[in-house]
Amino acid sequence: MPCGDITDILTVKLDPEDRVIDYSLTKRTCGGKVGKVRLIKKWLLGKDALEVANTDHIDFQGDIKVRSDLNEYIHLKHFLAVKKGLAVMLGIDSGGLDDRCTVENIEYGPEGTEMMAHVNVDGVVEDIKSCGPKCCKAT
């Protein structure tokens, strides 16, 4: 992946009842991982995929505690990436090559579902900016 790439790799694992059991959001740039991989895992665990896809950023922010504007921004980046990935996987949002999220692979099995997607970071940043001062001061 080139150093100038602005795409994160999102992986979400669901149990057979479509509840989130794991996720990761990683950026590989110049050969290394950047950032915290599972920042909002505690908040996501056990939540229904459709519930997450339909959760408003205001509700998410009310559920988490952050220490700074930057911390809030990073939490929102993770939340919006997972929300968008699940919305595309569930058919709520489009996921074409020019969209904010493109699902690359979905695997179904007796243990549940695993989805892997590429998330356009610039698109997520625009989503954060568009929700205004109520959303985040770090944009």
SEMAR-628417 format. One record per residue (C-alpha): x, y, z; residue in one letter; residue number from 0. Coordinates in nm, 3 decimals, always signed. Last residue first. Layout:
REM SEMAR-628417
c1; c2; c3; r; k
X; Y; Z; a; NUM
...
//
This chain:
REM SEMAR-628417
c1; c2; c3; r; k
-1.193; +1.888; +1.273; t; 138
-1.093; +1.861; +1.642; a; 137
-1.411; +2.025; +1.779; k; 136
-1.629; +1.721; +1.723; c; 135
-1.990; +1.634; +1.654; c; 134
-2.193; +1.911; +1.810; k; 133
-1.959; +2.157; +1.635; p; 132
-2.071; +2.043; +1.291; g; 131
-2.206; +1.709; +1.166; c; 130
-2.053; +1.781; +0.826; s; 129
-1.698; +1.783; +0.962; k; 128
-1.729; +1.427; +1.094; i; 127
-1.879; +1.301; +0.767; d; 126
-1.603; +1.483; +0.573; e; 125
-1.342; +1.305; +0.789; v; 124
-1.513; +0.973; +0.711; v; 123
-1.494; +1.050; +0.339; g; 122
-1.127; +1.148; +0.362; d; 121
-1.063; +0.816; +0.540; v; 120
-1.202; +0.610; +0.252; n; 119
-1.295; +0.279; +0.414; v; 118
-1.187; -0.051; +0.262; h; 117
-1.397; -0.347; +0.372; a; 116
-1.370; -0.691; +0.531; m; 115
-1.679; -0.866; +0.664; m; 114
-1.689; -1.175; +0.884; e; 113
-2.013; -1.357; +0.950; t; 112
-2.114; -1.613; +1.212; g; 111
-1.968; -1.927; +1.369; e; 110
-2.167; -2.155; +1.136; p; 109
-2.022; -1.976; +0.835; g; 108
-2.057; -1.666; +0.618; y; 107
-1.762; -1.480; +0.468; e; 106
-1.800; -1.130; +0.328; i; 105
-1.523; -0.973; +0.120; n; 104
-1.417; -0.643; -0.031; e; 103
-1.691; -0.415; +0.098; v; 102
-1.626; -0.067; -0.037; t; 101
-1.679; +0.229; +0.194; c; 100
-1.685; +0.604; +0.128; r; 99
-1.827; +0.549; -0.222; d; 98
-1.648; +0.578; -0.558; d; 97
-1.579; +0.205; -0.593; l; 96
-1.935; +0.117; -0.503; g; 95
-2.070; +0.055; -0.155; g; 94
-2.426; +0.180; -0.149; s; 93
-2.599; +0.222; +0.185; d; 92
-2.866; +0.016; +0.366; i; 91
-2.762; -0.309; +0.194; g; 90
-2.659; -0.484; +0.517; l; 89
-2.290; -0.492; +0.418; m; 88
-2.303; -0.125; +0.317; v; 87
-2.463; -0.019; +0.645; a; 86
-2.217; -0.240; +0.837; l; 85
-1.919; -0.070; +0.673; g; 84
-2.070; +0.276; +0.723; k; 83
-2.133; +0.222; +1.095; k; 82
-1.789; +0.066; +1.142; v; 81
-1.617; +0.361; +0.970; a; 80
-1.837; +0.615; +1.152; l; 79
-1.754; +0.464; +1.492; f; 78
-1.380; +0.442; +1.426; h; 77
-1.358; +0.802; +1.303; k; 76
-1.582; +0.914; +1.590; l; 75
-1.343; +0.760; +1.844; h; 74
-1.050; +0.932; +1.670; i; 73
-1.227; +1.269; +1.679; y; 72
-1.320; +1.231; +2.046; e; 71
-0.958; +1.152; +2.134; n; 70
-0.847; +1.461; +1.942; l; 69
-1.103; +1.675; +2.123; d; 68
-0.975; +1.545; +2.455; s; 67
-1.029; +1.290; +2.731; r; 66
-1.323; +1.096; +2.590; v; 65
-1.604; +0.908; +2.764; k; 64
-1.842; +0.711; +2.547; i; 63
-2.218; +0.652; +2.548; d; 62
-2.333; +1.007; +2.475; g; 61
-2.095; +1.021; +2.179; q; 60
-2.263; +0.715; +2.027; f; 59
-2.609; +0.867; +2.071; d; 58
-2.491; +1.190; +1.903; i; 57
-2.327; +0.990; +1.621; h; 56
-2.667; +0.839; +1.537; d; 55
-2.703; +0.461; +1.551; t; 54
-2.865; +0.301; +1.243; n; 53
-2.570; +0.088; +1.131; a; 52
-2.503; -0.002; +1.496; v; 51
-2.861; -0.121; +1.548; e; 50
-2.849; -0.318; +1.222; l; 49
-2.532; -0.496; +1.336; a; 48
-2.684; -0.586; +1.675; d; 47
-2.462; -0.483; +1.965; k; 46
-2.288; -0.756; +2.165; g; 45
-1.950; -0.584; +2.172; l; 44
-1.956; -0.243; +2.000; l; 43
-1.890; -0.014; +2.301; w; 42
-1.605; -0.232; +2.431; k; 41
-1.460; -0.258; +2.080; k; 40
-1.441; +0.119; +2.035; i; 39
-1.062; +0.158; +1.995; l; 38
-0.993; -0.176; +1.831; r; 37
-0.688; -0.109; +1.608; v; 36
-0.527; +0.188; +1.780; k; 35
-0.326; +0.391; +1.532; g; 34
-0.092; +0.313; +1.242; v; 33
+0.016; -0.029; +1.120; k; 32
+0.340; -0.053; +0.928; g; 31
+0.462; -0.123; +0.574; g; 30
+0.480; +0.231; +0.436; c; 29
+0.122; +0.281; +0.547; t; 28
-0.109; +0.020; +0.679; r; 27
-0.415; +0.170; +0.830; k; 26
-0.621; -0.045; +1.059; t; 25
-0.977; -0.064; +1.182; l; 24
-1.058; -0.380; +1.373; s; 23
-1.378; -0.549; +1.480; y; 22
-1.502; -0.819; +1.713; d; 21
-1.815; -0.992; +1.847; i; 20
-2.079; -0.770; +1.686; v; 19
-2.427; -0.923; +1.699; r; 18
-2.567; -1.067; +1.375; d; 17
-2.746; -1.363; +1.544; e; 16
-2.485; -1.610; +1.405; p; 15
-2.207; -1.398; +1.566; d; 14
-2.067; -1.098; +1.380; l; 13
-1.707; -1.013; +1.292; k; 12
-1.614; -0.673; +1.149; v; 11
-1.293; -0.595; +0.959; t; 10
-1.214; -0.246; +0.837; l; 9
-0.904; -0.158; +0.635; i; 8
-0.831; +0.213; +0.622; d; 7
-0.784; +0.407; +0.299; t; 6
-0.591; +0.731; +0.264; i; 5
-0.300; +0.596; +0.059; d; 4
-0.007; +0.839; +0.038; g; 3
+0.246; +0.587; +0.172; c; 2
+0.155; +0.334; -0.097; p; 1
+0.000; +0.000; +0.000; m; 0
//
